[in-house]
Amino acid sequence: MKPALQFGLKTSMILPGIAVLPRNLRIGTLVSFRVSAMGSKRSLSNSSVPVSSSIAEDKKDKKLKGSISTNQDLEKGAVKENGVKSSLGEIQRFKDDPAKIETMTVQELRSTLRSVGVPAKGCKRDLVYALKCFVDTKIDGENSLAVEEHVSCVSAESMSIQSKVKNLSEEEHVENVNTDLEVPSLPRHKGRIKKSVAEGNAVKVDAKMVTTKQKLSIKSDGVSGGKFSQAKRTSEIVTEVVNGDEVNLPIVKTEPWTILAHKKPQKGWIPYNPRTMRPPPLTRDTKYVKLMSWNVNGLRALLKLEGFSALQLAQREDFDVLCLQETKLQEKDVEEIKYLIDGYDNTFWTCSVSKLGYSGTAIISRVKPLSVRYGLGISDHDSEGRLVTAEFDSFYLLNGYVPNSGDGLKRLSYRVTEWDLSLSNYMKELEKSKPVILTGDLNCAHEEIDIFNPAGNKRSAGFTDEERKSFGTNFLSRGFVDTFRRQHPGVVGYTYWGYRHGLRKTNKGWRLDYFLVSESIADKAYDSYILPDVGGSDHCPIGLILKL
């Protein structure tokens, strides 16, 4: 087999929840947009927004001096706020001695971040991370706001940009205003307004009226039809209630998967960050195959997302084979969608016949396999379209969607005593002729490191003792290697986040998707990785680069 080794990205594409960039750029570089706002004391006063005492004293006579630091300020020399002087020289010293950032107080961190134009919100860990990201990107010559996250991380389904926001004139009253900036419905809570808000970053919002002295603008390379690319900044609008009044606070988020999220972390555990933990691309003369797997949770729904194209994912990742699970297609739908990606003419689909529009798996490849099989060859297991096997020169590739034990664990016994054992035996039989690779949604978080809340999910499908024991007994103990865990033994990385409660934006997830390989080829796994920045499903894609 001679898989293509091209790394180039011919065109810049857009995929929901991701920044589409050439392959030689670091994963995690973000597409964002910037909302810049300037306010006045009067607009805050009219909105019944409390301000700090120093501002309140002269609120009748003086204008609020809210300033937003810019890169131009830095280039001129220095910006001073709260007695902290920040300059390019100081940023360079942070670069030379990153440990200095860790020793700063919360107030020093906030003041320094504000002085360079980066929002200073969150606990000390968040502030340290934000300053480190700024230092890295500023010194490297990149846009200092690239540390901020794409707005679609909030929710691919709940937030979109319809068009550029029109400038609002000073103290303008707009009836039934619709700025075309759609924000999700968020829980409202009482909270103390922060100084940065009092200094001009708050906008009073009423059901039928907007009163503001702030100038809102979106600066990006293009905003069209709900899509945006190569923008400058990301904002999430969070509504807080202060003394009975609603205040919209623009919050800039970082990449949530880079923050350790676990209820019972162990010493030495660190979060998975694909920007820093993936090895460099292989050279063109190295023979390898790049495999990718993704539970799409309904392929038709994914394709309906505005701006999505499977071709764009292929151009970004340049994979050789893509495995899909939970396509939820019926056999009558396959012909229409069969050739999903240009250049990938070898497609193999299996659908559930016992329950229509349920389960379903597919293999899409630009390399023609030697043979293809569907199911396990056991009628009791093969009516739900859960397995496709493709034979290539060097290995068998199995794309599986393991049955979920379900609500009330109704299928737990079937799962651990029948399905897992049958799949394991099938894999061992194939292994007699060549190595085996099993990928897909295996519906099991094997260890406590693989789930955000292990204690609270002891009897949840996917983390019961029975499922975890079966996973170890039928797969790991029989010579199949979890490639991600071998490469990253103490790394917390998730591949699934429930839609409820916005778990993805806080990285409260599970690792349910795997590449398991025969021990004989485990050392050839060059990179086993997760793409947490890809939205559109409650799972994200995973990948495996295997040297041949």
Backbone torsions as a table, in degrees:
resi	resn	phi	psi	omega
1	MET	NA	139.3	-179.3
2	LYS	-125.8	80.7	-179.1
3	PRO	-66.5	147.0	179.4
4	ALA	-64.9	144.2	-175.6
5	LEU	-116.2	14.9	-176.5
6	GLN	-65.2	138.2	177.0
7	PHE	-109.9	-16.1	-173.0
8	GLY	-68.5	149.3	175.9
9	LEU	-112.8	114.2	-172.3
10	LYS	-71.7	-39.9	-177.7
11	THR	-133.3	156.0	177.4
12	SER	-89.6	119.2	-176.8
13	MET	-115.4	170.7	-179.2
14	ILE	-125.1	133.9	176.5
15	LEU	-130.9	137.7	-177.3
16	PRO	-54.4	125.1	174.0
17	GLY	83.8	3.5	-178.5
18	ILE	-133.2	158.6	170.3
19	ALA	-99.8	121.8	-175.5
20	VAL	-93.4	114.2	-173.8
21	LEU	-135.4	160.0	175.2
22	PRO	-56.1	150.8	-173.4
23	ARG	-64.9	-23.1	-178.6
24	ASN	-83.1	-1.1	173.8
25	LEU	-90.8	158.4	-178.0
26	ARG	-67.8	137.0	172.7
27	ILE	-63.2	139.1	178.8
28	GLY	103.7	-12.8	173.5
29	THR	-60.9	134.0	-163.5
30	LEU	-109.2	146.5	168.1
31	VAL	-95.0	132.8	-174.9
32	SER	-148.2	173.9	173.4
33	PHE	-135.7	159.4	-172.9
34	ARG	-117.3	128.9	171.2
35	VAL	-112.2	111.0	-179.5
36	SER	-103.7	136.1	-175.7
37	ALA	-139.3	142.0	174.8
38	MET	-130.9	132.7	-174.9
39	GLY	-121.0	177.4	177.3
40	SER	-129.4	160.8	178.8
41	LYS	-64.7	-34.5	-178.0
42	ARG	-65.6	-43.2	-179.6
43	SER	-63.4	-35.0	176.8
44	LEU	-70.4	-38.7	-179.9
45	SER	-64.3	-44.0	178.7
46	ASN	-62.7	-23.9	-177.8
47	SER	-92.3	5.3	-179.9
48	SER	59.0	37.7	178.3
49	VAL	-96.8	120.4	179.8
50	PRO	-68.3	143.2	178.2
51	VAL	-122.3	174.3	-179.3
52	SER	-66.2	158.7	-174.2
53	SER	-59.9	-37.9	-178.3
54	SER	-65.0	-31.5	178.7
55	ILE	-80.6	-37.4	-177.2
56	ALA	-63.8	-32.2	-176.5
57	GLU	-59.0	-37.4	-178.6
58	ASP	-114.2	31.2	-173.5
59	LYS	-72.5	-15.5	179.2
60	LYS	-86.6	-24.8	-170.7
61	ASP	-115.4	-27.5	-172.8
62	LYS	-110.4	154.0	175.9
63	LYS	-89.8	144.9	176.9
64	LEU	-66.6	129.6	178.0
65	LYS	-98.6	88.3	177.5
66	GLY	-101.0	122.2	-178.4
67	SER	-123.7	142.7	176.4
68	ILE	-115.0	114.8	-178.3
69	SER	-67.3	144.5	179.8
70	THR	-126.1	170.5	177.6
71	ASN	-62.9	-29.9	178.2
72	GLN	-63.9	-36.8	177.0
73	ASP	-59.0	-42.7	-179.3
74	LEU	-62.6	-43.9	-175.7
75	GLU	-63.7	-30.9	-179.3
76	LYS	-71.0	-24.5	178.6
77	GLY	154.0	-77.4	-174.5
78	ALA	-153.7	158.0	175.3
79	VAL	-127.0	138.3	-176.7
80	LYS	-120.0	128.9	176.9
81	GLU	-147.7	131.4	-179.4
82	ASN	54.4	33.7	175.6
83	GLY	79.2	4.6	-179.7
84	VAL	-105.6	121.9	-179.1
85	LYS	-98.7	125.5	-177.7
86	SER	-120.9	134.9	179.9
87	SER	-145.8	173.9	177.8
88	LEU	-62.0	-33.1	178.3
89	GLY	-64.1	-40.5	179.6
90	GLU	-68.3	-40.1	177.4
91	ILE	-61.4	-39.3	178.2
92	GLN	-64.3	-36.3	178.9
93	ARG	-67.5	-36.3	174.1
94	PHE	-61.6	-39.9	179.9
95	LYS	-63.5	-41.1	-179.2
96	ASP	-72.1	-30.1	-177.1
97	ASP	-135.0	76.6	-177.7
98	PRO	-58.9	-26.5	-178.5
99	ALA	-63.3	-22.3	179.7
100	LYS	-62.1	-33.5	-179.5
101	ILE	-62.9	-40.7	-177.5
102	GLU	-62.7	-27.7	-175.8
103	THR	-87.2	-6.9	-178.4
104	MET	-73.0	150.0	175.9
105	THR	-77.5	167.3	178.6
106	VAL	-60.5	-42.5	-179.8
107	GLN	-63.7	-41.4	178.8
108	GLU	-64.6	-40.2	178.7
109	LEU	-63.1	-46.8	-179.1
110	ARG	-63.0	-44.1	-179.6
111	SER	-63.1	-42.8	179.7
112	THR	-65.2	-43.3	178.9
113	LEU	-62.3	-44.4	180.0
114	ARG	-64.3	-35.3	-177.5
115	SER	-67.2	-21.2	178.7
116	VAL	-107.6	10.7	173.0
117	GLY	84.0	19.2	178.4
118	VAL	-109.2	127.2	-179.9
119	PRO	-55.4	138.4	-175.6
120	ALA	-114.1	81.7	-177.2
121	LYS	-131.9	140.2	177.2
122	GLY	118.3	-175.7	179.5
123	CYS	-79.5	178.2	-176.3
124	LYS	-60.9	-38.9	179.9
125	ARG	-58.5	-43.7	179.7
126	ASP	-65.8	-40.0	-179.2
127	LEU	-66.8	-41.7	177.8
128	VAL	-60.9	-44.9	-179.4
129	TYR	-62.6	-43.4	-178.5
130	ALA	-62.5	-42.7	-180.0
131	LEU	-67.6	-39.6	178.2
132	LYS	-62.2	-43.2	178.9
133	CYS	-62.4	-41.6	178.9
134	PHE	-62.6	-45.8	-179.7
135	VAL	-58.6	-47.3	-178.8
136	ASP	-60.7	-49.0	-174.7
137	THR	-72.4	-35.3	-179.0
138	LYS	-67.8	-46.6	-177.8
139	ILE	-69.1	-32.8	179.8
140	ASP	-75.8	-3.7	177.1
141	GLY	87.4	9.9	-179.7
142	GLU	-92.4	169.9	176.4
143	ASN	-61.5	127.0	-176.5
144	SER	-65.6	-16.8	-179.4
145	LEU	-92.2	7.3	178.8
146	ALA	-70.7	-8.6	178.4
147	VAL	-76.1	-8.1	-174.8
148	GLU	-95.5	150.0	-167.7
149	GLU	-88.4	149.8	175.2
150	HIS	-57.3	135.6	-174.2
151	VAL	-63.2	-23.4	-177.4
152	SER	-71.8	-7.6	173.6
153	CYS	-61.7	-26.3	178.5
154	VAL	-60.3	-50.3	175.6
155	SER	-178.9	123.5	-178.8
156	ALA	-63.9	-25.8	-176.6
157	GLU	-92.9	-19.4	-168.7
158	SER	-108.4	-7.1	-175.0
159	MET	-138.6	128.5	178.4
160	SER	-148.3	159.6	176.3
161	ILE	-108.7	116.7	-177.4
162	GLN	-83.1	-41.2	-179.5
163	SER	-163.0	171.4	179.5
164	LYS	-65.0	139.3	179.7
165	VAL	-74.6	129.5	179.0
166	LYS	-72.7	146.2	177.5
167	ASN	-64.0	136.3	177.9
168	LEU	-100.2	124.9	-179.1
169	SER	-70.8	161.5	-174.5
170	GLU	-60.4	130.1	178.4
171	GLU	53.9	37.4	-178.3
172	GLU	-86.8	135.4	176.9
173	HIS	-103.0	121.8	-177.3
174	VAL	-119.1	118.6	179.4
175	GLU	-77.7	135.0	178.0
176	ASN	50.0	47.3	-174.2
177	VAL	-64.6	141.6	174.1
178	ASN	-137.5	99.7	-176.6
179	THR	-80.6	0.5	-177.6
180	ASP	67.9	11.0	173.1
181	LEU	-101.9	98.1	-175.4
182	GLU	-85.0	131.2	179.8
183	VAL	-122.9	146.6	-178.7
184	PRO	-70.9	157.6	174.7
185	SER	-74.2	121.8	-175.2
186	LEU	-120.7	151.4	178.7
187	PRO	-62.8	138.8	-179.9
188	ARG	-100.8	142.0	-178.2
189	HIS	-148.7	160.9	177.7
190	LYS	-77.5	144.9	179.2
191	GLY	-166.4	156.5	179.0
192	ARG	-85.0	132.1	-178.3
193	ILE	-71.4	135.1	-176.4
194	LYS	-83.7	160.2	-176.8
195	LYS	-59.8	-38.2	-178.8
196	SER	-61.4	-30.4	177.0
197	VAL	-72.2	-43.6	179.8
198	ALA	-63.5	-23.7	-178.8
199	GLU	-85.5	5.7	170.8
200	GLY	125.6	13.1	-178.4
201	ASN	-105.5	12.5	-178.1
202	ALA	-109.4	147.5	177.6
203	VAL	-128.7	123.3	178.4
204	LYS	-76.3	129.5	-178.9
205	VAL	-122.8	125.2	174.6
206	ASP	-114.6	162.4	-176.9
207	ALA	-58.8	-32.9	-176.0
208	LYS	-125.2	3.2	-174.4
209	MET	-148.6	140.3	172.4
210	VAL	-119.1	124.5	175.0
211	THR	-116.1	120.7	-175.2
212	THR	-157.4	148.4	170.1
213	LYS	-106.0	6.1	-176.1
214	GLN	-86.3	146.7	176.8
215	LYS	-101.2	113.8	-177.8
216	LEU	-100.1	132.2	175.3
217	SER	-150.3	147.3	174.8
218	ILE	-108.9	119.4	-179.7
219	LYS	-107.6	110.7	-179.8
220	SER	-150.4	169.4	177.5
221	ASP	-74.2	-16.9	179.2
222	GLY	178.0	129.2	175.3
223	VAL	-127.4	116.2	-174.6
224	SER	-155.4	128.2	172.8
225	GLY	57.6	35.2	177.6
226	GLY	85.1	3.6	-178.7
227	LYS	-116.1	153.6	177.0
228	PHE	-151.5	151.7	-176.4
229	SER	-149.1	153.6	175.9
230	GLN	47.2	50.0	-178.8
231	ALA	-96.1	178.2	-170.1
232	LYS	-96.4	-26.9	-171.5
233	ARG	-158.4	152.3	178.4
234	THR	-117.7	132.4	176.0
235	SER	-127.9	141.1	170.7
236	GLU	-114.8	128.0	-178.0
237	ILE	-90.4	118.3	-179.7
238	VAL	-114.1	126.8	-179.5
239	THR	-89.2	125.5	173.7
240	GLU	-118.6	152.5	177.8
241	VAL	-108.3	118.9	-179.1
242	VAL	-120.9	115.8	-179.0
243	ASN	50.9	41.3	176.5
244	GLY	85.1	-7.6	179.6
245	ASP	-104.3	144.7	179.8
246	GLU	-89.0	132.1	178.4
247	VAL	-128.5	127.7	177.5
248	ASN	-89.3	120.5	-177.8
249	LEU	-107.9	119.0	175.3
250	PRO	-74.7	119.1	-177.8
251	ILE	-112.6	128.0	177.1
252	VAL	-96.8	124.1	-175.2
253	LYS	-104.4	150.2	171.9
254	THR	-96.9	-179.1	-179.9
255	GLU	-69.1	113.1	-172.0
256	PRO	-64.8	-29.4	-177.2
257	TRP	-72.0	-11.7	178.9
258	THR	-87.6	-3.8	176.7
259	ILE	-101.7	129.5	-178.8
260	LEU	-62.7	116.0	179.6
261	ALA	-120.3	104.4	179.2
262	HIS	-163.2	136.9	-177.6
263	LYS	-78.8	-17.2	-179.1
264	LYS	-139.2	61.8	-177.0
265	PRO	-69.1	144.7	176.9
266	GLN	-101.1	158.8	179.6
267	LYS	-59.3	130.6	178.0
268	GLY	94.7	-10.7	178.5
269	TRP	-71.7	141.1	178.2
270	ILE	-136.5	156.0	180.0
271	PRO	-76.7	152.2	178.4
272	TYR	-79.6	126.6	178.2
273	ASN	-129.1	103.1	-176.5
274	PRO	-63.3	-21.5	178.6
275	ARG	-65.6	-32.0	-173.6
276	THR	-113.2	-15.3	-172.8
277	MET	-105.2	-4.0	177.9
278	ARG	-90.2	140.3	179.7
279	PRO	-71.5	165.0	179.5
280	PRO	-66.8	155.7	179.3
281	PRO	-57.4	145.7	176.2
282	LEU	-70.4	154.2	178.8
283	THR	-71.6	159.3	-175.1
284	ARG	-64.8	-25.0	-178.2
285	ASP	-87.6	2.6	177.8
286	THR	-89.7	131.9	179.1
287	LYS	-86.7	125.7	179.8
288	TYR	-156.8	167.8	175.2
289	VAL	-128.5	140.1	-179.1
290	LYS	-113.6	115.8	-177.9
291	LEU	-109.3	146.1	178.4
292	MET	-137.7	146.7	-178.8
293	SER	-134.9	141.8	-177.7
294	TRP	-154.4	122.4	168.3
295	ASN	-82.2	109.5	-173.1
296	VAL	-89.0	-9.9	178.5
297	ASN	51.0	52.2	179.2
298	GLY	103.1	97.1	-175.2
299	LEU	-69.1	-39.0	-179.1
300	ARG	-63.2	-40.4	178.1
301	ALA	-64.1	-39.0	179.7
302	LEU	-64.4	-42.2	-177.9
303	LEU	-68.7	-22.2	178.8
304	LYS	-79.3	-15.4	178.2
305	LEU	-61.7	127.9	-176.7
306	GLU	-62.1	128.2	177.7
307	GLY	94.0	-8.7	-177.1
308	PHE	-86.3	139.5	170.7
309	SER	-146.7	132.1	178.2
310	ALA	-61.3	-28.6	178.2
311	LEU	-63.0	-35.7	179.4
312	GLN	-63.6	-40.6	177.1
313	LEU	-63.5	-41.3	179.4
314	ALA	-64.2	-39.2	179.6
315	GLN	-69.6	-35.1	178.1
316	ARG	-69.8	-46.4	-171.2
317	GLU	-95.9	-20.2	178.0
318	ASP	52.5	45.1	-179.3
319	PHE	-79.2	162.2	175.6
320	ASP	-93.9	-36.3	-178.6
321	VAL	-137.2	135.0	175.7
322	LEU	-118.3	127.2	177.6
323	CYS	-108.9	128.2	-179.6
324	LEU	-114.5	142.5	173.8
325	GLN	-126.1	160.2	-180.0
326	GLU	52.7	49.7	178.0
327	THR	-69.7	-27.5	179.1
328	LYS	58.9	32.2	178.4
329	LEU	-95.1	154.0	168.4
330	GLN	-99.3	160.6	-176.8
331	GLU	-58.5	-31.5	-179.6
332	LYS	-69.7	-18.3	-179.7
333	ASP	-86.6	-19.7	-170.1
334	VAL	-63.7	-43.0	-175.7
335	GLU	-59.0	-38.6	-178.4
336	GLU	-69.5	-31.6	-172.7
337	ILE	-111.4	4.4	-169.0
338	LYS	-56.5	-47.8	-177.6
339	TYR	-99.8	80.0	-171.1
340	LEU	-75.1	-32.6	-172.8
341	ILE	-127.8	128.2	176.9
342	ASP	-59.7	133.8	179.3
343	GLY	89.8	-8.3	178.2
344	TYR	-114.4	81.6	-170.7
345	ASP	-90.4	-3.8	-179.4
346	ASN	-104.5	99.1	-176.0
347	THR	-125.6	139.3	-174.5
348	PHE	-138.1	119.0	-172.2
349	TRP	-122.0	143.7	171.5
350	THR	-136.8	137.3	-174.0
351	CYS	-123.7	157.7	176.2
352	SER	-73.2	132.1	176.6
353	VAL	-107.5	-17.5	179.3
354	SER	-84.0	-25.3	178.2
355	LYS	-144.5	106.7	-172.9
356	LEU	-69.6	145.7	179.9
357	GLY	69.4	30.5	-173.6
358	TYR	-134.2	147.0	175.1
359	SER	55.9	-139.6	178.5
360	GLY	96.9	136.0	179.0
361	THR	-136.6	162.1	-179.9
362	ALA	-155.4	150.6	171.2
363	ILE	-120.5	127.6	179.6
364	ILE	-121.0	120.2	-171.3
365	SER	-138.4	143.8	172.2
366	ARG	-92.8	-5.4	175.3
367	VAL	-108.2	127.9	-177.5
368	LYS	-74.0	123.4	178.6
369	PRO	-74.2	160.8	178.3
370	LEU	-72.8	-34.6	179.5
371	SER	-158.2	161.9	179.8
372	VAL	-137.8	139.0	177.2
373	ARG	-129.6	152.0	178.5
374	TYR	-120.3	130.0	178.0
375	GLY	77.8	-173.2	-179.3
376	LEU	-97.7	-4.6	-175.1
377	GLY	81.0	16.4	179.3
378	ILE	-124.2	116.6	-172.2
379	SER	-57.3	-34.7	-178.4
380	ASP	-65.7	-19.9	-176.5
381	HIS	-109.7	-8.0	-166.5
382	ASP	-108.2	15.5	-178.0
383	SER	-95.1	-3.1	-175.7
384	GLU	-112.3	8.9	175.2
385	GLY	61.7	48.6	-171.6
386	ARG	-102.0	-3.0	-175.4
387	LEU	-150.7	132.6	170.9
388	VAL	-129.3	133.9	179.1
389	THR	-118.6	126.4	176.6
390	ALA	-117.3	129.4	178.7
391	GLU	-96.5	124.7	175.4
392	PHE	-114.6	178.3	-175.1
393	ASP	-56.7	-43.0	-170.0
394	SER	-104.7	-9.0	-175.1
395	PHE	-166.8	165.4	167.6
396	TYR	-98.0	135.2	175.9
397	LEU	-111.9	118.8	178.9
398	LEU	-107.6	123.6	175.2
399	ASN	-104.7	111.1	-173.0
400	GLY	-122.9	147.3	172.0
401	TYR	-123.7	94.6	-173.1
402	VAL	-69.6	136.4	-178.6
403	PRO	-57.0	135.8	173.2
404	ASN	-77.7	141.0	-179.2
405	SER	-67.2	-16.9	169.9
406	GLY	81.8	172.3	177.2
407	ASP	-61.3	134.5	-179.1
408	GLY	70.1	10.8	179.2
409	LEU	55.5	38.5	-176.5
410	LYS	-64.6	-28.6	-178.4
411	ARG	-107.5	14.0	-177.2
412	LEU	-59.4	-47.5	-178.4
413	SER	-62.3	-45.0	177.6
414	TYR	-59.8	-42.5	-177.1
415	ARG	-62.7	-50.5	-170.9
416	VAL	-87.6	-23.3	-177.6
417	THR	-101.3	-19.7	-177.5
418	GLU	-118.7	-61.4	-173.3
419	TRP	-62.6	-54.7	-176.6
420	ASP	-57.7	-43.5	-179.1
421	LEU	-65.8	-43.3	179.8
422	SER	-64.1	-42.4	178.3
423	LEU	-64.2	-43.0	179.4
424	SER	-61.8	-44.8	178.7
425	ASN	-63.3	-39.5	177.9
426	TYR	-61.8	-43.6	179.4
427	MET	-64.8	-40.9	179.7
428	LYS	-67.1	-32.5	177.8
429	GLU	-68.2	-43.0	177.6
430	LEU	-64.4	-35.0	-175.7
431	GLU	-65.4	-16.8	178.6
432	LYS	-65.3	-24.2	-179.3
433	SER	-104.7	-32.7	176.7
434	LYS	-164.8	163.9	-177.6
435	PRO	-59.9	157.5	-175.8
436	VAL	-122.0	140.3	172.5
437	ILE	-122.4	122.9	175.0
438	LEU	-110.2	125.4	176.6
439	THR	-131.4	165.7	176.4
440	GLY	129.0	-171.7	177.0
441	ASP	-84.6	103.5	-177.7
442	LEU	-92.6	3.6	171.8
443	ASN	50.7	43.7	175.6
444	CYS	-153.9	124.3	169.0
445	ALA	-90.6	105.7	-166.2
446	HIS	-67.8	-45.2	-176.8
447	GLU	-122.1	169.3	-179.9
448	GLU	-61.7	-27.2	178.2
449	ILE	-67.5	-16.8	-175.3
450	ASP	-92.6	8.7	-178.0
451	ILE	-148.8	139.4	-176.6
452	PHE	-63.1	-44.2	-174.3
453	ASN	-123.6	78.7	-177.2
454	PRO	-64.4	-41.5	-176.7
455	ALA	-64.5	-35.3	-177.4
456	GLY	-83.9	-0.1	-176.6
457	ASN	-126.3	23.6	-178.1
458	LYS	-58.2	-30.4	179.3
459	ARG	-117.1	28.0	175.0
460	SER	-96.1	141.3	177.4
461	ALA	-55.4	128.0	-178.9
462	GLY	103.6	-13.0	178.9
463	PHE	-140.5	19.4	175.9
464	THR	-71.9	157.9	178.1
465	ASP	-59.7	-36.7	-178.4
466	GLU	-64.7	-44.3	-179.7
467	GLU	-67.5	-42.2	-179.2
468	ARG	-65.6	-40.1	177.5
469	LYS	-66.4	-41.5	178.6
470	SER	-62.6	-40.1	178.5
471	PHE	-60.1	-45.2	179.1
472	GLY	-68.1	-42.9	-176.0
473	THR	-70.4	-45.0	-172.7
474	ASN	-85.7	-19.9	-177.1
475	PHE	-121.4	-62.6	-175.1
476	LEU	-66.3	-41.1	-179.1
477	SER	-74.2	-12.6	179.3
478	ARG	-100.8	16.4	171.1
479	GLY	97.1	15.3	176.7
480	PHE	-104.6	135.4	-170.2
481	VAL	-105.3	130.8	172.2
482	ASP	-77.3	101.8	-170.1
483	THR	-65.3	-37.6	-179.9
484	PHE	-66.0	-45.0	-177.1
485	ARG	-69.2	-32.4	176.9
486	ARG	-67.6	-39.8	-179.4
487	GLN	-74.6	-32.3	-175.7
488	HIS	-129.7	74.7	-172.6
489	PRO	-64.4	-30.2	-178.1
490	GLY	-118.4	30.2	-174.5
491	VAL	-108.2	132.8	177.2
492	VAL	-92.9	109.4	178.9
493	GLY	-137.2	129.3	-177.4
494	TYR	-110.6	155.8	177.8
495	THR	-124.9	-3.3	-178.6
496	TYR	-141.0	135.6	175.8
497	TRP	-137.5	125.5	-179.9
498	GLY	-62.3	149.7	179.5
499	TYR	-67.1	-28.7	-176.5
500	ARG	-69.8	144.8	171.2
501	HIS	64.7	16.5	176.8
502	GLY	59.7	41.4	-173.8
503	LEU	-66.0	-25.6	-177.6
504	ARG	-68.8	-37.9	-176.9
505	LYS	-74.2	-13.1	174.3
506	THR	-109.5	4.1	176.7
507	ASN	59.1	39.5	176.7
508	LYS	-97.8	85.4	-169.2
509	GLY	-128.4	-166.9	178.6
510	TRP	-133.0	152.2	169.0
511	ARG	-104.6	103.4	-176.9
512	LEU	-113.3	-11.9	-173.4
513	ASP	-108.5	135.8	-169.4
514	TYR	-138.8	160.3	158.5
515	PHE	-120.0	108.1	173.5
516	LEU	-102.3	133.7	-177.8
517	VAL	-131.0	155.4	174.8
518	SER	-59.9	142.7	-179.1
519	GLU	-54.2	-32.0	-176.1
520	SER	-64.8	-21.7	179.4
521	ILE	-118.5	7.7	-177.5
522	ALA	-59.9	-35.8	-179.0
523	ASP	-72.4	-12.8	178.3
524	LYS	-86.5	-6.1	178.6
525	ALA	-72.5	106.3	-177.8
526	TYR	-79.6	-37.0	179.9
527	ASP	-154.2	124.8	172.6
528	SER	-116.4	116.1	-165.5
529	TYR	-139.4	166.9	179.2
530	ILE	-122.1	143.6	176.7
531	LEU	-113.5	76.2	-174.6
532	PRO	-69.7	-10.6	-179.4
533	ASP	-85.0	-3.7	-179.3
534	VAL	-90.3	117.2	179.8
535	GLY	-96.8	-167.4	178.0
536	GLY	103.1	-11.9	179.9
537	SER	-148.8	167.7	174.1
538	ASP	-80.3	-7.3	170.5
539	HIS	-110.1	159.3	171.4
540	CYS	-115.2	161.3	179.5
541	PRO	-69.1	154.4	170.5
542	ILE	-126.5	159.6	-177.3
543	GLY	-139.5	159.4	175.6
544	LEU	-140.6	126.0	172.7
545	ILE	-106.4	118.5	-174.5
546	LEU	-117.9	121.1	175.3
547	LYS	-70.0	144.0	-178.6
548	LEU	-105.7	NA	NA
